[in-house]
Amino acid sequence: MLNAENAELRNSHDAKVQNGNVQTVVKVNAETPEGFTGLRVEKNHHTAAGLPAVISTMQHGFSEMGVIRTLRTFTTMNQKGGFDCQSCAWPDPDGDRHIAEFCENGAKAVAAEGTLKRVTPEFFKEHSVAELSQKSDFWLDRQGRITHPMFLKDGATHYEPISWENAFDIISSELNKLESPNDALFYTSGRASNESAYLYQLFVRQFGTNNLPDCSNMCHESSGTALTETIGIGKGTVKLEDFEKCDLILILGQNPGTNHPRMLTTLEHAKRKGAKIVAINPLPEAGLMNVVNPNPQEYPNPLMFPVRMLSHKGIKLSDLFLQVKINGDMALLKGMMKVLLEEEAKRPTKVLDQDFIAKETTGFAEFQNALDEVLWSDIIEQSGLSEAQIREVARLYMNSERVITCWAMGLTQQKNAVGTIQEIVNLHLLRGQLGKEGAGLCPVRGHSNVRGDRTMGIWERPREEFLKKLDAEFNFTAPREHGFDTVEAIKAMYVGKCKTFFALGGNFLSATPDTDYTAKALRRTDLTVQAITKLNRTALITGKQSLILPVLGRSEIDMQREGAQIVSCENSMGVVQMSKGILKPASEHLRSETWVVAQLAKATLGAKSSVDWDAMAGNYDLIRDKIERTIPGFDDFNHRVREAGGFYLPNKPREGQYPTATKKANFTIHELPIHKQKNGELVMMTIRTHDQFNTTIYGLNDRYRGIHGERRVIMMNPSDIAERGFKAGKVVDLTSHFEDGTRHAKHFIVVPFDIPKGNCATYFPETNVLVPIGHSADRSNTPVSKFIIITVAAHVGKNGKPEFAGKFDYDYSANSQPYQISTNGHAPAKKSNGVKALSLLGKLDFQNIVKATIIVAVAGSAVNALLSSNEKSGK
């Protein structure tokens, strides 16, 4: 235990640690450690999945769970009647599903949750908070599942075990002594189920606040804002089956090979049906170019599976790759639409869908006049593309009857994100590409139930009709004052406004911008609470007191008073389906998120609430009954959620209806941002590695980009490297520049890469420290993590000399031929052969080839055995 002076030190970043008779001050790190872990660079890949994905999947599964547990969990994930993947929100097929209905990164997520490793009270006794903060996010996650509720007392250096009852007493006491309910914050991660999210928002509103920031504020809030204003619903309009009926798919600001790998199967099916695909991105990601499908059930000829896997010769996905500058998407879209208007002028009624525009839209004349004023010179400069390239993609769009446009964080985390997404809507309205099969809008969401949480009422700005239904159903008056979103919540903690922070899942510190600012904000609270499955950095950067509440994972059996429970999730296309865990919980002390919320509500509200929290915690059907009565689209919820595959929520724009204020789809007008870079400046975007999902780090490799063993890298264009006198492997420091000053991140290794000149890329959360808290998207307030102005300087080592690090088996600077594909002929890099496909295993020799062959054989045998078993049992 520390005295008051030492408690102050911990809350101001430091802690004194007793070592014999000597006290040393140890920093409690909010940022990830600056040390290097061993960079090796090879040539970046242009083909996704295949044998390397199978090997990686098995390695993660077997090393964390063992063979039998791995096969059991992998073959239950995303199955009808199984559990929903904890990773992305890409939908499952409505019809038959494969035995292996998962991807490499979904497998990593399940392996991480189903791991046999445990973080016990003894672990926390051995490791102080300060010591743990010196570890990497990867190390923290690898320690395993937390087994007991833990409490960090005011002034303490170590977490200690605490009973659930005492934990709720502490939280309820802190909440009830606040001057106002608005002094508390209740964060939600996209992992939370519909049932826990609904109960959570009900508790929070009965407590008296709408302070419900969530992870959506940091990702697709821009999409929801843009789409609600233009088509009347904050969701996409397509179903999975539409991809097999479309002529053209546009993919902007998205990396499906890493962030939504199962989407690659959908794209492959679309290609086989004749669709063309245009990839629009600053980086030539492997998952946008080619794919080797690693699922044996996708091959009508069984012999083709081993041939494709060993040759690593896949299906070409993109027919055209446009390497836009970071945030060059709006300029490209405006250019495409200018071409359409030009062609319509030449051939009236032959290009635009004038009937659709007249009957279904408003604002076209104003939109057309504004677009006429946009200069081609500005479009070319801001997009980084030539006029010929823009006309090429416009011609593809013009000649396609059914078009789907997909997008993700590359668009939503920009200052003008809402405007860019509304330009996508404008593009679709021009040719009536809404309200029909094979066409529509597809915002590809991240965490598996992030969309469902919003549907359940996790929102700081709830609609009045929803609040009225809550009032009537639960006999109270919900607060009407809007609450804080994520950015506002951080600012409120920073100035001392909010004193209690409760997180239902997630890793708030590592997911949010401006790491140092956010850490200071969290440290200024009286209590921080994390309902989590595994240790993360947010559990180490605390208020005066901190609690860790260990909860069940989605793969685990949720046994309550009335038996094993099911939960439900909503995927990226509005399908709600059940999820039922199969694994024994990691510890007898774990509790479900739904139970935690119910007990917290009961302890905090007491007689002030007439809700029977115990009943709903014991039988989730009762929660679903309440959802049915208060949220549209959930009629007969308990019956329909148990049907195989679940059900679709209503989506009026999908049916050609637009519930906007005008009752029509709205054209919108947006000024094209003109960015002039100063000498020495780079525009930086933060991205994930292939061994990462959101803030969870599964490994240290970014396989498709050829970067191994290291996360502290900066990918730069060779010309930018040469202009600064750098070389591959140079160790540098980064400084971001914003109107409120500068921010710094030290110790990064320069990696030459195929990225537009003037742009660069780094991994998050390592460079979140450079993202200003005040730099957020217009109207959605989403942090702008994809457009940060930085400068780069050589890092000077302790000996006063510049440093170099890393092993470069391939240096893009010496082979700088940008990856190009066009409809006039494509010139991709040579496809990897079977030997290169095995490079994941290390040095290539006979032993490793045999090892890889055995892994494929085992995987194939397991699938065949399960298929045979299912056929015999009639499944």
ChimeraX attribute file (.defattr): number of C-alpha atoms within 10 A of each C-alpha:
attribute: neighborCount
match mode: 1-to-1
recipient: residues
	/A:1	13
	/A:2	19
	/A:3	12
	/A:4	12
	/A:5	11
	/A:6	19
	/A:7	20
	/A:8	16
	/A:9	19
	/A:10	28
	/A:11	23
	/A:12	15
	/A:13	18
	/A:14	18
	/A:15	27
	/A:16	20
	/A:17	18
	/A:18	12
	/A:19	8
	/A:20	6
	/A:21	5
	/A:22	8
	/A:23	11
	/A:24	11
	/A:25	15
	/A:26	18
	/A:27	18
	/A:28	22
	/A:29	21
	/A:30	22
	/A:31	23
	/A:32	20
	/A:33	15
	/A:34	14
	/A:35	12
	/A:36	16
	/A:37	13
	/A:38	13
	/A:39	21
	/A:40	18
	/A:41	25
	/A:42	17
	/A:43	17
	/A:44	20
	/A:45	21
	/A:46	22
	/A:47	27
	/A:48	28
	/A:49	27
	/A:50	23
	/A:51	26
	/A:52	23
	/A:53	21
	/A:54	19
	/A:55	21
	/A:56	19
	/A:57	20
	/A:58	24
	/A:59	16
	/A:60	23
	/A:61	27
	/A:62	17
	/A:63	14
	/A:64	22
	/A:65	20
	/A:66	17
	/A:67	13
	/A:68	10
	/A:69	17
	/A:70	22
	/A:71	19
	/A:72	12
	/A:73	23
	/A:74	23
	/A:75	18
	/A:76	22
	/A:77	27
	/A:78	27
	/A:79	25
	/A:80	23
	/A:81	20
	/A:82	19
	/A:83	25
	/A:84	30
	/A:85	29
	/A:86	25
	/A:87	24
	/A:88	27
	/A:89	27
	/A:90	22
	/A:91	20
	/A:92	24
	/A:93	17
	/A:94	15
	/A:95	9
	/A:96	10
	/A:97	14
	/A:98	18
	/A:99	21
	/A:100	18
	/A:101	18
	/A:102	22
	/A:103	26
	/A:104	25
	/A:105	28
	/A:106	24
	/A:107	23
	/A:108	26
	/A:109	23
	/A:110	24
	/A:111	26
	/A:112	26
	/A:113	24
	/A:114	26
	/A:115	23
	/A:116	16
	/A:117	16
	/A:118	16
	/A:119	19
	/A:120	18
	/A:121	17
	/A:122	11
	/A:123	15
	/A:124	17
	/A:125	14
	/A:126	10
	/A:127	14
	/A:128	18
	/A:129	25
	/A:130	23
	/A:131	18
	/A:132	20
	/A:133	25
	/A:134	19
	/A:135	14
	/A:136	18
	/A:137	24
	/A:138	18
	/A:139	16
	/A:140	19
	/A:141	21
	/A:142	20
	/A:143	18
	/A:144	22
	/A:145	28
	/A:146	25
	/A:147	22
	/A:148	23
	/A:149	24
	/A:150	23
	/A:151	22
	/A:152	24
	/A:153	19
	/A:154	21
	/A:155	20
	/A:156	21
	/A:157	23
	/A:158	21
	/A:159	25
	/A:160	19
	/A:161	19
	/A:162	17
	/A:163	13
	/A:164	19
	/A:165	11
	/A:166	12
	/A:167	21
	/A:168	20
	/A:169	15
	/A:170	18
	/A:171	21
	/A:172	18
	/A:173	13
	/A:174	16
	/A:175	22
	/A:176	14
	/A:177	9
	/A:178	14
	/A:179	10
	/A:180	13
	/A:181	20
	/A:182	20
	/A:183	20
	/A:184	30
	/A:185	29
	/A:186	22
	/A:187	24
	/A:188	27
	/A:189	23
	/A:190	27
	/A:191	24
	/A:192	28
	/A:193	26
	/A:194	30
	/A:195	26
	/A:196	25
	/A:197	27
	/A:198	24
	/A:199	25
	/A:200	29
	/A:201	24
	/A:202	22
	/A:203	22
	/A:204	23
	/A:205	20
	/A:206	24
	/A:207	22
	/A:208	18
	/A:209	25
	/A:210	29
	/A:211	29
	/A:212	28
	/A:213	26
	/A:214	27
	/A:215	26
	/A:216	26
	/A:217	20
	/A:218	26
	/A:219	25
	/A:220	29
	/A:221	22
	/A:222	31
	/A:223	29
	/A:224	23
	/A:225	21
	/A:226	28
	/A:227	25
	/A:228	17
	/A:229	20
	/A:230	25
	/A:231	30
	/A:232	24
	/A:233	19
	/A:234	21
	/A:235	25
	/A:236	24
	/A:237	28
	/A:238	26
	/A:239	23
	/A:240	18
	/A:241	14
	/A:242	19
	/A:243	26
	/A:244	20
	/A:245	18
	/A:246	23
	/A:247	23
	/A:248	26
	/A:249	26
	/A:250	20
	/A:251	24
	/A:252	23
	/A:253	24
	/A:254	25
	/A:255	24
	/A:256	21
	/A:257	25
	/A:258	26
	/A:259	27
	/A:260	23
	/A:261	22
	/A:262	23
	/A:263	19
	/A:264	23
	/A:265	17
	/A:266	16
	/A:267	24
	/A:268	22
	/A:269	15
	/A:270	23
	/A:271	23
	/A:272	12
	/A:273	14
	/A:274	14
	/A:275	23
	/A:276	23
	/A:277	26
	/A:278	25
	/A:279	28
	/A:280	24
	/A:281	26
	/A:282	27
	/A:283	26
	/A:284	24
	/A:285	24
	/A:286	22
	/A:287	28
	/A:288	29
	/A:289	26
	/A:290	25
	/A:291	25
	/A:292	25
	/A:293	25
	/A:294	23
	/A:295	21
	/A:296	21
	/A:297	17
	/A:298	14
	/A:299	13
	/A:300	9
	/A:301	9
	/A:302	11
	/A:303	10
	/A:304	13
	/A:305	21
	/A:306	18
	/A:307	12
	/A:308	20
	/A:309	26
	/A:310	22
	/A:311	20
	/A:312	27
	/A:313	20
	/A:314	20
	/A:315	18
	/A:316	16
	/A:317	24
	/A:318	26
	/A:319	20
	/A:320	25
	/A:321	25
	/A:322	26
	/A:323	23
	/A:324	25
	/A:325	24
	/A:326	27
	/A:327	29
	/A:328	25
	/A:329	27
	/A:330	25
	/A:331	30
	/A:332	29
	/A:333	22
	/A:334	26
	/A:335	24
	/A:336	24
	/A:337	26
	/A:338	21
	/A:339	20
	/A:340	22
	/A:341	18
	/A:342	14
	/A:343	17
	/A:344	16
	/A:345	13
	/A:346	11
	/A:347	11
	/A:348	12
	/A:349	12
	/A:350	12
	/A:351	18
	/A:352	20
	/A:353	15
	/A:354	17
	/A:355	12
	/A:356	15
	/A:357	20
	/A:358	11
	/A:359	10
	/A:360	17
	/A:361	22
	/A:362	18
	/A:363	15
	/A:364	18
	/A:365	10
	/A:366	12
	/A:367	16
	/A:368	16
	/A:369	11
	/A:370	14
	/A:371	19
	/A:372	14
	/A:373	9
	/A:374	16
	/A:375	14
	/A:376	16
	/A:377	10
	/A:378	16
	/A:379	26
	/A:380	20
	/A:381	16
	/A:382	23
	/A:383	24
	/A:384	22
	/A:385	18
	/A:386	17
	/A:387	17
	/A:388	10
	/A:389	18
	/A:390	23
	/A:391	18
	/A:392	18
	/A:393	23
	/A:394	20
	/A:395	15
	/A:396	17
	/A:397	24
	/A:398	19
	/A:399	12
	/A:400	17
	/A:401	14
	/A:402	24
	/A:403	30
	/A:404	25
	/A:405	24
	/A:406	18
	/A:407	24
	/A:408	22
	/A:409	26
	/A:410	25
	/A:411	30
	/A:412	32
	/A:413	29
	/A:414	27
	/A:415	25
	/A:416	23
	/A:417	31
	/A:418	28
	/A:419	26
	/A:420	28
	/A:421	26
	/A:422	26
	/A:423	24
	/A:424	22
	/A:425	24
	/A:426	25
	/A:427	20
	/A:428	21
	/A:429	23
	/A:430	21
	/A:431	22
	/A:432	24
	/A:433	24
	/A:434	27
	/A:435	19
	/A:436	17
	/A:437	21
	/A:438	23
	/A:439	27
	/A:440	28
	/A:441	26
	/A:442	22
	/A:443	27
	/A:444	28
	/A:445	26
	/A:446	25
	/A:447	25
	/A:448	25
	/A:449	29
	/A:450	29
	/A:451	26
	/A:452	27
	/A:453	29
	/A:454	21
	/A:455	17
	/A:456	22
	/A:457	23
	/A:458	28
	/A:459	24
	/A:460	22
	/A:461	17
	/A:462	18
	/A:463	12
	/A:464	11
	/A:465	11
	/A:466	15
	/A:467	19
	/A:468	14
	/A:469	15
	/A:470	22
	/A:471	16
	/A:472	12
	/A:473	13
	/A:474	15
	/A:475	13
	/A:476	16
	/A:477	14
	/A:478	23
	/A:479	17
	/A:480	16
	/A:481	14
	/A:482	16
	/A:483	20
	/A:484	23
	/A:485	26
	/A:486	26
	/A:487	21
	/A:488	16
	/A:489	24
	/A:490	27
	/A:491	19
	/A:492	18
	/A:493	24
	/A:494	20
	/A:495	13
	/A:496	16
	/A:497	17
	/A:498	25
	/A:499	27
	/A:500	27
	/A:501	24
	/A:502	19
	/A:503	23
	/A:504	25
	/A:505	23
	/A:506	26
	/A:507	22
	/A:508	24
	/A:509	27
	/A:510	27
	/A:511	18
	/A:512	27
	/A:513	30
	/A:514	23
	/A:515	24
	/A:516	17
	/A:517	19
	/A:518	25
	/A:519	28
	/A:520	21
	/A:521	25
	/A:522	27
	/A:523	24
	/A:524	23
	/A:525	25
	/A:526	18
	/A:527	25
	/A:528	26
	/A:529	24
	/A:530	25
	/A:531	24
	/A:532	23
	/A:533	24
	/A:534	26
	/A:535	23
	/A:536	25
	/A:537	24
	/A:538	21
	/A:539	24
	/A:540	22
	/A:541	27
	/A:542	28
	/A:543	27
	/A:544	23
	/A:545	20
	/A:546	28
	/A:547	27
	/A:548	26
	/A:549	28
	/A:550	28
	/A:551	29
	/A:552	24
	/A:553	26
	/A:554	26
	/A:555	24
	/A:556	19
	/A:557	19
	/A:558	25
	/A:559	17
	/A:560	15
	/A:561	12
	/A:562	11
	/A:563	10
	/A:564	14
	/A:565	18
	/A:566	23
	/A:567	23
	/A:568	24
	/A:569	29
	/A:570	28
	/A:571	25
	/A:572	29
	/A:573	24
	/A:574	23
	/A:575	21
	/A:576	24
	/A:577	26
	/A:578	27
	/A:579	25
	/A:580	23
	/A:581	25
	/A:582	17
	/A:583	16
	/A:584	14
	/A:585	21
	/A:586	23
	/A:587	16
	/A:588	9
	/A:589	16
	/A:590	22
	/A:591	22
	/A:592	21
	/A:593	27
	/A:594	28
	/A:595	21
	/A:596	22
	/A:597	24
	/A:598	25
	/A:599	18
	/A:600	21
	/A:601	24
	/A:602	21
	/A:603	17
	/A:604	22
	/A:605	19
	/A:606	12
	/A:607	9
	/A:608	11
	/A:609	17
	/A:610	12
	/A:611	20
	/A:612	11
	/A:613	20
	/A:614	14
	/A:615	15
	/A:616	21
	/A:617	26
	/A:618	20
	/A:619	18
	/A:620	21
	/A:621	19
	/A:622	16
	/A:623	21
	/A:624	24
	/A:625	16
	/A:626	19
	/A:627	22
	/A:628	16
	/A:629	16
	/A:630	20
	/A:631	16
	/A:632	12
	/A:633	15
	/A:634	21
	/A:635	15
	/A:636	12
	/A:637	19
	/A:638	18
	/A:639	10
	/A:640	17
	/A:641	23
	/A:642	17
	/A:643	13
	/A:644	14
	/A:645	22
	/A:646	21
	/A:647	20
	/A:648	17
	/A:649	15
	/A:650	13
	/A:651	22
	/A:652	15
	/A:653	23
	/A:654	20
	/A:655	13
	/A:656	17
	/A:657	17
	/A:658	23
	/A:659	18
	/A:660	16
	/A:661	12
	/A:662	14
	/A:663	14
	/A:664	21
	/A:665	29
	/A:666	26
	/A:667	24
	/A:668	20
	/A:669	18
	/A:670	16
	/A:671	14
	/A:672	19
	/A:673	15
	/A:674	11
	/A:675	10
	/A:676	9
	/A:677	11
	/A:678	8
	/A:679	8
	/A:680	13
	/A:681	19
	/A:682	22
	/A:683	20
	/A:684	26
	/A:685	25
	/A:686	24
	/A:687	19
	/A:688	21
	/A:689	25
	/A:690	21
	/A:691	19
	/A:692	23
	/A:693	22
	/A:694	19
	/A:695	20
	/A:696	22
	/A:697	24
	/A:698	22
	/A:699	21
	/A:700	19
	/A:701	21
	/A:702	20
	/A:703	23
	/A:704	22
	/A:705	22
	/A:706	17
	/A:707	23
	/A:708	22
	/A:709	17
	/A:710	21
	/A:711	24
	/A:712	24
	/A:713	24
	/A:714	27
	/A:715	23
	/A:716	26
	/A:717	23
	/A:718	25
	/A:719	16
	/A:720	19
	/A:721	20
	/A:722	12
	/A:723	9
	/A:724	12
	/A:725	10
	/A:726	18
	/A:727	17
	/A:728	25
	/A:729	23
	/A:730	23
	/A:731	27
	/A:732	22
	/A:733	17
	/A:734	19
	/A:735	18
	/A:736	23
	/A:737	17
	/A:738	16
	/A:739	8
	/A:740	10
	/A:741	8
	/A:742	13
	/A:743	17
	/A:744	15
	/A:745	19
	/A:746	19
	/A:747	22
	/A:748	29
	/A:749	27
	/A:750	26
	/A:751	28
	/A:752	26
	/A:753	26
	/A:754	25
	/A:755	23
	/A:756	21
	/A:757	16
	/A:758	18
	/A:759	22
	/A:760	29
	/A:761	26
	/A:762	22
	/A:763	18
	/A:764	23
	/A:765	25
	/A:766	22
	/A:767	30
	/A:768	23
	/A:769	25
	/A:770	27
	/A:771	29
	/A:772	24
	/A:773	23
	/A:774	17
	/A:775	22
	/A:776	22
	/A:777	22
	/A:778	16
	/A:779	15
	/A:780	24
	/A:781	23
	/A:782	29
	/A:783	27
	/A:784	29
	/A:785	30
	/A:786	24
	/A:787	23
	/A:788	24
	/A:789	20
	/A:790	21
	/A:791	17
	/A:792	21
	/A:793	15
	/A:794	22
	/A:795	20
	/A:796	14
	/A:797	12
	/A:798	8
	/A:799	7
	/A:800	8
	/A:801	10
	/A:802	13
	/A:803	17
	/A:804	19
	/A:805	16
	/A:806	22
	/A:807	15
	/A:808	17
	/A:809	10
	/A:810	16
	/A:811	19
	/A:812	21
	/A:813	19
	/A:814	9
	/A:815	13
	/A:816	14
	/A:817	11
	/A:818	17
	/A:819	19
	/A:820	15
	/A:821	19
	/A:822	17
	/A:823	15
	/A:824	8
	/A:825	10
	/A:826	14
	/A:827	10
	/A:828	15
	/A:829	14
	/A:830	9
	/A:831	16
	/A:832	17
	/A:833	14
	/A:834	17
	/A:835	13
	/A:836	14
	/A:837	23
	/A:838	25
	/A:839	13
	/A:840	17
	/A:841	15
	/A:842	8
	/A:843	11
	/A:844	13
	/A:845	11
	/A:846	8
	/A:847	10
	/A:848	16
	/A:849	17
	/A:850	11
	/A:851	14
	/A:852	20
	/A:853	17
	/A:854	12
	/A:855	17
	/A:856	19
	/A:857	13
	/A:858	13
	/A:859	17
	/A:860	16
	/A:861	12
	/A:862	15
	/A:863	20
	/A:864	15
	/A:865	12
	/A:866	15
	/A:867	16
	/A:868	12
	/A:869	12
	/A:870	12
	/A:871	10
	/A:872	9
	/A:873	8
	/A:874	7
	/A:875	7
